[in-house]
Amino acid sequence: MNLALIGYGKMGQMVEQLATARGHKITFKVDIEGNEQGQALTRENLAGADVAVNFSTPDSVVLAIDKVSAAGVSMIVGTTGWTSRLEEVRRMINERNVGLVYGSNFSIGVNLFFRLAQQAAEIFHEYAEYDPWIYEIHHRAKLDAPSGTALKLELIVEKEYADRKVVPASNRAGAHPGEHTLGFDSDADTLRITHTARSRVGFAIGALRAAEWVRGKKGLYEFGETLEK
């Protein structure tokens, strides 16, 4: 495929490295500098791109989606913290007949973790002595807190625990690539399910898998849908 990269920080550079190793071509890339108002996302710059991969900033995502979809290019959005405008984006994507995959986390392991979390919540909510809790930690430079992954876990748990609010606890420190824990605590014992990211490679692999999957598709998809058999 021909790929455009929007955001050329650590994640964008890793996506480029893995994409070229998989035989894809990067036809355009841009970081924040020079694209402050989306001015670099023109039809000319995006011409020939099959899919754009966006790892940028939360406040720039919707503008980028607007520009890229207007150019007729599908997109992968790995940035979190913008989904309060999801319905606006859905209308945009449908009107322009392109595809878009978004997700709270593009790690394959995390998305399988979501399935485990759903099953655990279904089991534990039958036992009133167990209280659910969520904790996450990321590197100091991560902009949103709680993380999109923690908020997704919150939705999963609260679907079963409809009578209570489960507020994720967050920490930002050092260079930690990310860890999420769903726990169930009682007077007698504690059960924890934890996902620990060792590096950003897993996120880049997931983004490329999603780009390969969405090529030629139309509509809005959540990353977990790309893993369904």
VEXVOVO-206656 format. One record per atom (N, C-alpha, C, O): residue in one letter; x, y, z. Coordinates in pm, whole numbers, plus 50000, padded with zeros to 5 digits. Layout:
AXYZ...
***
This chain:
M500834988050000M500005000050000M500875012550000M502055012150036N500275023449959N500865036649977N500255042850102N499035043550116L501105047250194L500645052650322L501085067050338L502195070750299A500205075150398A500555088550443A500625088350596A499795082050661L501625095150652L501795095750797L501485109750846L502115119450803I500535110850937I500175123750997I500595123051143I499995115951223G501645130451177G502295129251306G503545120951286G503475109151252Y504705127251309Y505965120251283Y506855120651407Y508055123351400G506215117751521G506965115951644G507435101551655G507665094951554K507575096651777K508085083051797K507185072651733K507675063051672M505865074351746M504955064651687M504975065251536M505025054851470G504945077151479G504975078551335G506235072551275G506185065951171Q507365074751340Q508625069251291Q508645053951301Q509205047151215M508025048551406M507985034051419M507065027851315M507375017351258V505935034351289V505035029651183V505765029551050V505635019950973E506535040051021E507285040750896E508265029050885E508355022450782Q509005026550992Q510005015850991Q509355002250964Q509834994650881L508264999351034L507604986451017L506874985550883L506824974850822A506324996750837A505604996650709A506534993350594A506194985250508T507694999550591T508624996950482T509144982550489T509404976450386A509284977150610A509714963350625A508654953650573A508974942450532R507384957950574R506294949550526R506004951950377R505054946350323G506804960150313G506654962350170G505764973950132G505444975550014H505354982250228H504524993850198H505425005950166H506615006050197K504825015850104K505565027850066K504965040050136K503745041750139I505825048450194I505365060950255I505425071850147I506505075650102T504265076750107T504215086750000T504165101050053T504435110549979F503825102650181F503745116050240F503825114650391F503255105450449K504535124050455K504575124350601K504715138650647K505385146750584V504065141650760V504105155250813V503965154650964V503215146351016D504685163251034D504555164351178D503745176951210D503185183151120I503695180751335I502905192451375I503445205051309I502675213251258E504775206451309E505375218251247E505095218151096E505445208551027G504495228651049G504125229450908G502725224650879G502265225050764N502025219850983N500665215050964N499775219351081N498835212351119E500085230951136E499395235651257E497895236951238E497125234251331Q497455240951120Q496035242551090Q495565232650983Q494565234850915G496295221850968G495945211950868G496285216150726G495815210050630Q497115226550712Q497375232250579Q498165222850488Q498135224350366A498865213150547A499645203950464A498825192450410A499295185050323L497585190850459L496755179350420L495925182850297L494695183450303T496605185150188T495955188950062T495765176549974T496395166249995R494895177849875R494695167049779R495995163549708R496275151949681E496785173849679E498035171649607E499005163449692E499615153949642N499145166949820N500065159549907N499595145349935N500405136249953L498285143549939L497725130449972L497465121849849L497065110249862A497695127349732A497425119949607A498215106949605A499415106749631G497525096149573G498185083149563G498195075249692G498505063349689A497875081449805A497845074249933A496595065649942A495495070249914D496775053149981D495625044350003D495005046750141D493785046950155V495855048650241V495405050650379V496355060450447V497565060050425A495795069250529A496605078150614A496585072650757A495545068350806V497745072850822V497865068150960V498155080251048V499145087251028N497275082651144N497335094751226N497715091451370N496925085551444F498925095151410F499345095151550F499815109351580F501015112151577S498875118251607S499205132351626S498775137051764S499235131551864T497915147051771T497455152451900T495925152551902T495295153951797P495315151152021P493855150352029P493135162351966P492095160651902D493685174351984D492975186151934D493095188051783D492435196651726S493945180051717S494095181451573S493415170351494S493365170751371V492875160351564V492385148351496V491205151251405V491215147251288V490185157951455V488965159751376V489235168351252V488695165551145L490065178551266L490445186751150L491165178051047L490915179250927A492065169351094A492785160551002A491825151050932A491965148650812I490875145551005I489875136650944I489085144050837I488825138550730D488725156450865D487995164650769D488805166350641D488285164450531K490065169950656K490915172550539K491185159850459K491085159750336V491515149050530V491895136550463V490685130050396V490785125250283S489555129850465S488365123750405S487875131850285S487355126150190A488045145150290A487685153550175A488535150350053A488115152349940A489745145250078A490625141249968A490345127049922A491015122049832G489355120449983G488985107049942G489895096149993G489955085349934V490625098750103V491585089150157V491065083650290V490575091250374S491165070650308S490785064350434S491845066950539S492955071150507M491495064350667M492415068250775M492375058650890M491335052650921I493525057150954I493665050551084I493975061451186I494915069151167V493205062051295V493435072151398V493875065151526V493065058951595G495165066251557G495705060151678G495745069651796G496075065651907T495425082351772T495385092451879T494085091051958T493035088351900T494155092852089T492955092252173T492625106252225T493365115752203G491495107352296G491125119952360G490235128852275G490085140652308W489625123552167W488795131852078W487395125952054W486595131951982T487095114452114T485895107052075T484585113152123T483515107752095S484645124352196S483405131552225S482775136852096S481605140552095R483555137151988R483065141951859R482885130451759R482925132451638L482695118551812L482635106651728L481475106951629L481645102951514E480325111651672E479175111751581E479375121751467E478955119351354E480025132851497E480375142451392E481295135851289E481115137551168V482265128351338V483205121351250V482475110551169V482755108751051R481555103451233R480815092951163R480065098751043R480095093050933R479395110051064R478675116450953R479625120450841R479335118650723M480775125850879M481775130250784M482265118550697M482365119650574I482565107450762I483085095650693I482025089850599I482325086250485N480805089050648N479735083350566N479415092050445N479175086850335E479415105150464E479115114250354E480185113650245E479885115450127R481435110950286R482545111250189R482945097250141R483845095750059N482245087150193N482385073650140N483815068350149N484325062350054V484435070550264V485765065150290V485695056350415V484635055050476G486815050350452G486875042150571G487735048350679G488675055650650L487405045450804L488195050350916L488155040151028L487095035251066V489335036851082V489435028251199V490025036451313V491085042551298Y489335036651427Y489825043551545Y489865033451660Y489295022551650G490535037051766G490555028151881G491155034852002G491955044051991S490765029952118S491355034952242S492775029652257S493585035252331N493075018652186N494415012752193N494575003352073N493704994952050F495665004751999F495884996551881F496734984251908F497164977551814S496974981152033S497654968752069S496694957052054S495574957552106I497114946551983I496284934651971I496044928552109I494934924252140G497104928252192G496974922652326G495964930052411G495194923752485V495944943252402V494974951152480V493554948052436V492654947252519N493334946452307N491984943752259N491504929852297N490304927652315L492434920352310L492064907352367L491824908652517L490984901752573F492574917652582F492364920952724F490944926252746F490314922952847F490444934452653F489074939452664F488064927952670F487084928452744R488314917552591R487394906152591R487434898952726R486394894952778L488654897452782L488784891452915L488084900053020L487434894853111A488224913353007A487594922453103A486074921053102A485434921153206Q485524919752983Q484074918052972Q483624905153040Q482634905053113Q484344894353015Q483984881553077Q484144882153229Q483314876853302A485224888753276A485434889853421A484324897953486A483824894153593A483924909053423A482864917353480A481544909653486A480784910953582E481274901753383E480054893553382E480044883853499E479004881453560I481204878153530I481294868453639I481204875253775I480424871053861F482024885753796F482164891453930F480964899853974F480734901354094H480204905153880H479104913753925H478014905753996H477124911554059E478064892453985E477114883954057E477474882654205E476684877454284Y478674887354243Y479154885754380Y479374899554442Y480364906154414A478424903654527A478424917354579A479624920454667A479934932154688E480304910254718E481454912854805E482684917654728E483664921954790Y482654917054595Y483794921454512Y483494934954447Y482474936754381D484414944254467D484304957454405D485304958654289D486474955054306P484874963554173P485784965254060P486564978354069P486054988154123W487794978454017W488604990654012W489514990053890W489814979353839I489945001953845I490795003153726I491935012653758I491725023453814Y493145008653720Y494315017153738Y495175016653613Y495335006153552E495745028153574E496665028553459E497795038353485E497645048253556I498965035253423I500115044253430I500755045253292I500865035253220H501175057453257H501875059953130H503025069853154H503165075553262H503815071553051H504925080953052H504435095353075H503275098553051R505335103653120R504965117253162R504465125953046R503785135953069A504785122152922A504405130552808A503015127552753A502535134752666K502375117052803K501035113852752K500065124752790K500015128952906L499295129552692L498485141552711L497175138952783L496735147252863D496515127552757D495195125452816D495285116152937D496075106652939A494465118953036A494355110653155A492925111953210A492465123153231P492235100953234P492645087153210P492895084453061P492445091852974S493615073853035S493875069952897S492595065352829S491615061952895G492615065252696G491465060152622G491195045552655G490045041152657T492265037952681T492115023852717T491405022352851T490525013852866A491775030652948A491125030053078A489645033853068A488805027953135L489345043652984L487945047652966L487135036552899L485965034552930K487775029252807K487105017752744K486845006952848K485775000852849L487815004452935L487614994753044L486454999153134L485654990953178E486395012153160E485295017453243E483945014253180E483035009853249L483815016453049L482555013552980L482214998752987L481054995053009I483234990252970I483014975852974I482484971653111I481524964053120V483134976553217V482754972553353V481384978253390V480564971253448E481144990853356E479884997053395E478684991553318E477544993153361K478944984953206K477854978253135K477274967153222K476074964653218E478124960553300E477664950053390E477254955753526E476284951253587Y478024965753573Y477734972153703Y476944984853677Y477444995853700A475734983453631A474944995053588A474605004453703A474275016053680D474674999553826D474275007553942D475435014754008D475265020754114R476625014253948R477755020954013R478695027153909R478755022753794K479425037353953K480435044053872K481795038353909K482155037654027V482575034353807V483915029053830V484905038853767V485105038753645V485515047253848V486365058153799V487815053253791V488385049453893P488425053453672P489825049053661P490765058453735P490575070653736A491785052653797A492865060453858A494035060653762A494345050553699S494695072353749S495765074053651S497035079353715S496995086053818N498165076053652N499445081653692N500255084553566N500165077253468R501035095353570R501915099053460R503315101253517R503545110353596A504245092653475A505585093553533A506605086753441A506315076553379G507775092453435G508895086153367G508635083153220G508025091153148A509105071453177A509025067553036A508175055053016A508295048352914H507325051953111H506515039653107H505645039352982H504855048552961P505765028852898P504955028452775P503475025852799P502655028752712G503135020452914G501725018852946G501405005853017G501864995152977E500595006953122E500124995153194E498694997753241E498395008453293H497824987753223H496434988853265H496054976753349H496384965453314T495374979153459T494934968453547T493444969853576T492964980553613L492724958753560L491354957653607L491384948253727L491854936853716G490884952953842G490914944853963G489544943154024G488634951154000F489414932654101F488194930054179F488644926754320F489394917254342D488184934754417D488694933854554D487584930454652D486464935554643S487914921754746S486994918254856S487774917954987S488984919854988D487064915655098D487754914355226D488704902555225D489714902755295A488384892355149A489154879955153A490314879755055A491364873855085D490154886054937D491194884754835D491024895254725D490054902654721T492024895554636T492014904754522T492394897054396T493314888854398L491684899754289L492054894254159L492394905854066L491654915654059R493524904653992R493944914953899R494164909053761R494714898153746I493734916453659I494064913353520I494854925353468I494334936553468T496084923253426T496974934353389T497554932353250T498004921453214H497544943153173H498274943553047H499414953453061H499194964953100T500634949153029T501804957753034T502434958552896T502824948352839A502534970652842A503194972652714A504704973552737A505154980952824R505474966052660R506924966652673R507524977652586R508584983152617S506834980952477S507314991352386S506144995952301S505034991052314R506415005552212R505385010452122R505205001651998R504315004251916V506024991451984V505964983051864V504574977051846V504064976551734G503964972451955G502644966251945G501594975551889G500714971251814F501674988451924F500704998151873F500915000351723F499945001451647A502185000851681A502475002951539A502044990951456A501504992651346I502274978851507I501844966851436I500324966751421I499804963551314G499614970351527G498164970851520G497654981151421G496694978651348A498314992851417A497905003251323A498094998751179A497245001551094L499194991951152L499434986951016L498444975950980L497964975350867R498144967351075R497134956951051R495804963351016R495114958950925A495444974051090A494184981051062A494214987750926A493204987750855A495364993450887A495474999950757A495294989750644A494634992550545E495884978150661E495744967650561E494294962650554E493794959250447W493634962350670W492264957350679W491264967150618W490324962950551V491434980250641V490424990150601V490534994050454V489605000050400R491624990650389R491794994450249R490614989050166R490344977050166G489934998050097G488794994250014G487474993750087G486434991950024K487484995250220K486234995050297K485705009250317K486455018950310K484405010150343K483755022850370K483105022450508K482595012050549G483135033650579G482455034550707G483425035650824G484645035450808L482835036850944L483585039051067L483675025951145L482655019251167Y484875022251186Y485095009651256Y485945011951381Y486815020651382E485675004051484E486515003951604E487564993151584E487284982751523F488774995351634F489894986451604F489584971851637F490024962851565G488854969451744G488524955651781G487824948051671G487934935751663E487084955151586E486374948551475E487334942551374E486984933051304T488544947851364T489524942551269T490094929251316T490764922351239L489854925551442L490394913151498L489364901951500L489694890551536E488134905051463E487084894851468E487284884651358E487604888051244K487084872151392K487244861251296K485944859051220K485864850351134
***
